[in-house]
Amino acid sequence: MRPIIGVVAASLDIVGGQGVQAHALVRQLQHDGRTVRFIPVNPRFPRRLARLRRYPYARTALNQLLYLPSLAALRHVDVVHAFSASYWSFLLAPVPAMLAARGLGKRVVLHYHSGEAEDHLGRWGARVHPWLRLAHEIVVPSDYLRTVFARFGYNVRVIRNIVDTSRFRYRDRTPLRPRLLSVRNLESHYGVDVILEAFALLKARDPQATLVVVGNGTQADRLRRLATSLGHGGIRFTGSVAPTMMPSLYEQADVLVNASLIDNQPVSILEAFAAGLPVVSTPTGDIGNMLGYGQRGVVVEPNDPPALAKAVMELLADYAAAHRLVQTARAEVERYTWAAVCDEWTAVYSGAAA
């Protein structure tokens, strides 16, 4: 008899890679006929209290007051699959779920995604390691994170992130136009300021260039001011975009750019692979492996706007090279589909050895 799976993760009310992955996983498990209970770590606030979301401490307190009782639903599952970020998010979301699951005698799978794992595991000591040991198994999406966890004595299983390639129309972009797309939250470690500065250099060379910046975050106001100060125009900030609307943005773009300083295995790059966009990115976290260090995308060093601009310009000028990249990337993305990983998740849920 197949186990009932309880997935504990952010809902799509929080636009981010973990919510997208959790939603995709639940959808595929249910499509395969499995029974899944989804418990959001960010339950919706009662309407009369919605204004508290504007105040960080009040928001966190109310969120926990709503989230913790919801974990009682884990008594109705066999396996608890808890998605995890790092730092305080780790303590507030997966740790209570793992404690509840252990108390109920359930199998615990911790699915750790954060590109900040090195610092988290290295500096947080007793605030992280005792809790990691609550998990019967730790799953990470990349060899990069497996290496990080191994340095701290943890044997983890790697199961790649998934992307539903059927949601994206793969097309050959002929000619390749200077229509750039950035799909990262507006936080300092994602280097969106580097993208803006690189785009200004590109725009000075090609007045037809455009850049669409998708995402929101604490740096939103600063980045909008920076875009204005650069004075070249052609930049559109969309704010947060629902995952259902993302395929149309990839369809309209010709090049995906990414300049993250801390990262793991971004879904946006997988989506670009599926849609046929060539990728220019820093190699942070697992991205270098994803891009095959130049075989499936162009790799540039972090914090270097001129290098990023130069890489984009060279790509635009060499259609044959761009075509080879996207063809290779399209073949690679099949390794990140549900068909490629479903048996691995079945083994995790059953407790089979890796």
N, C-alpha and C positions, 0 to 999 in steps of 0.2 A: 504493500500500500504506500502510495507516495506521501511524503510528509507535507503537512500544511506549513507554509512559509510566512513568517511575519517580517515584513520589510519596514525598517525604521529609518527614515531619511527625510530630507527637506522636500516639501511639495513644490510644484511649479509656481507657487506664489512667490518663491524666491528664485529669480532667474539666475541659474548658474549650472556649472557642469555636473555637480552631484545630483541636483534635482532632475536634470535631463536624463542622467544615467539611471537613476532610480525609477523614473517614469517608464523609460524604455525597457528596463528589466522586468518590471511588473507586467507591462503589456505583453511581452514575449512569453513570460511564464504562464499567464492566463490563456494566451493563445494556444499554448501547448497542453492546456487542460488541467493545469495545476491550480490548487486553491491557495490564494495569496491574500493576506490581510495587510493593508498599508496603514502605518501609523506615522503621521507627519510630525517632525520635530518642531514645526512651526504652525501649531493649530491656529485657525482663524479666530480672531478676537470677536466677542460680542459687539454688535454695532455701536452700542452706547459707550463702549470702551476703546473703540478703534483709534481715537485721538491719542491714546497713550503710546502708540507706535512712534510718535515724534520725540519721545523722551527715552533715551537708551536704557537707563536703569529700571524705570517703570516698565518698559517694554520687556526686558529680560525677566523681571519678577513675574509679570502676568503670564508670559509665555510658559514659564516653568510651572506655574499654578495650574495651567491648562494641560500641559504636556505630561507631567508626571502621573496624574490619575489615569491618563489614557493608556499607560503601559499595562494596566490591568488586563487589557485585551490580549496580552501575550499568553495568558493561560490557555487560550484556544488554539495555539499554534504548536508545532513540533520543533521548528528551527527558527531562530531569530537572526535575521540578516541586517546588521546595523551598519549604515554608512557612516564614515568618519572623516572629519577634517582634523585640524590640529588646535593646539592651545586651548583657550577657554571653550571653544565650540566642542572640542573633544570631551571636556568634563561635563558640559551641560547637556549634550545630546546622546552620544553612544554609551557613555559610562552608566547613566541611570538605566538605560535599556539593558545593558549587559548584567547589571546587578539584579534587575527584576527577572531577567531570563534565568540567571543562575539560581535565584531563589525559588523559581518555579520548576527547576529541573530540566530546562530546555537546552538544546544545543545552541551554541553561540558562534556566529561567524561575524568577525569584524572586517569590514571592507574599507580599507584606509586609502585615501586619495591624495592627501596633501603633498604638494611640492616642498613644503616647509618641514618635512619629516626630519631631516638632518638636525636642524636646530631644535625642534620639538623634543626629539628623543635624547638629544645631547644635553639640553639645559633644564628640562623640566623634572628630571629625577623622579621623586616619589609622587609627583602629580601625574605621571604617565605610566611608568613601568608596572606598578602593582595592578593597575587597571587593564593594561594590555594582557596580563596573564589570566584575566577572566575569560578571554576568548578561547574556544576550543581550536579555532583556526583563524589565522589572519590572511586575508586575501588582498593583494595589491594589483593595480593594473599594468605595472611596468617592471622591466628588469632593473631600471634605475632605482625604484623604491625597494626592490628585493635586495639590492646591494646595500642600500642605506640600512635596512632592518638587520641584515646579516652582520653589519659592523657592531650592532648592539646585542648580538646573540640570538636573534629571532629567525626561525625557519618559516618563511611565508610562501604562499602559493601565488603565482602570477596568472591572472585571467584578464585579458585585455578589455578595455572599454569597448562598447558596442555602438554601432551607428546603423540606422535603417537606411540602406542605400536607395531603397525604392522611393523615399521621400524627395530625392534630389534628381534633377534631370541632368545627366552627364552630357555635355556638349563640347564640341571643338570650337574654341574661340579664335576665329579667323576673320579679320586680323585681331591680334591681342592689343586691346586698348588700355590707356592709362586710367582705368576705373578701379581704384583700390578699395579694399574692405578690411576693417579691423573689427574683430568680434571678441573683445575682452572687457571685463568690468573695469571701471575707471578708478583703479587703485594704483598706488605708486609702483608696486612690484611688477605690474604688467607693462610698464614702459610705453604707455600710449603717448606721453610727451615726446619720446624719441620718434615715434611714427609721425607725429605732427610736424616736427622739425625736418624730418626726412622728406615729408610730402612738400613742404615749402621749397626745398631744393629742387624737387622734381617739377613742381608747378612753375618755377622760374624758367625751366628749360622747355616745358610743354604746357602752354596755357589751357589745353583741353583736359588736363588731369583733374580727377575728382577723387575724393576720399569720403567714404561713409564710415562713421564711428558708431558702432553698436555697443550699448552697455551703459551702466550707471554705477555710481559709487562715490566715495568720499572726495575724490579728486575732480568731480564733474565741473564745478565752477572754475577751478584753476585751469583746467584743460580748455574750457571754452574761452577763457581770457587769453590763454596762450595762442589759441587758433586765431583769435581776432588780432592779436599783436603781430602775428607773422605776416598779416596783411595781404595774402595772396588769394583768399577766397577759395571756393571749390570744396569746402569741408562741410559735411552735414552730420550733426549729432542726432541720433534717433532716440536716445534713452533706451530703457529696457524694451526688449522685443520678445513676444511670446514665441516659444519654439515652433509653433505651427506656422508662424510668419517667416521664419528664417529661410526656407528654401527660395522664396522669391528674392531675397536680398542676395543670396549667392548667385541666382540666375542673372541678376542685373550687373554683377561685378565681374572683373577679369583677373584680378590678382588679390590674394589674401596676404596681408602683412601682419607680422607679430614680432614684438620686441621685448617679450617678458624677461624679467630678471630672476624670478622664482617661478617654477612651473613643474608639471609632471607630464600628463598626456592629454593635452587639450582636445576636447570634442570638436572645436571649431576647425582644427586642422583635418580631422577625419571627415567632417562634412565638406570641406573644400576638396579633398581627394574625391569624394563621391560625386561632387558637382562639376569636376573638371577644372577647378581653378588652380593655377600654379601658386606655390606657396614660397614666400620669402620670410625667414624667421631666424631668430636666435636659436641656439641649440640647447637651451636651458632644460634641465630635468631630463625627460625622455625624448624631447623633441628631436635632438640630433639623430637618435635611432629611428624615430618615425620617418624622418626625411632621408634616411640612408646616407647622411652626411654628404648630400649633394646629388644622390641618385634619384630622389623623389621630390626634392625641393631645394631651394637655394638657402644656404646657411651663412649668416653674418654674425659678427661679434656683438655682444651686448653694448648698450650705451654709445652707439656710433651712428648718428644720423647720416653723415656723409656715406658711410659704407652701405647702409640700408637703401639710401636713394640710388647709389651707383648700381647696386644689385638689381633693383627694380628696372632701372633704365636699360641695363644690359639684357635683362630678360625680355623687355618689350622690343628690343632691337633684334632679337634672335628667336624667331618663331620656331625654328626647328628644335632648338634646345628646350624651349618651353613645352613643345609638344611631347618630346621624349619624357620630360619630367611628369607631366600629367598622365601619360599612358602608364608609366611605371607605378605612379601613385594610385591610379584606379585599380590596378591589379593588387597592390598591397592592401587596400582597404577591405578586401574580401576577408582578410584575416581578423577583421574587427566586426564581423557580422555575428548575429545570433547563431547562425548555423555553425560557425567556427568555434563557439565557446559553450554551447548549451550542454554538451556532455561533461564539460569541466565543472559547470555549476551543479549538475546532477551528482557528480562525485563529491563535491563539497557538502551538499545538503545531506547526503547519505553517510558521510564520514569516511569515505573510501580514501585510501592513501593516494598522494599525488604521484 
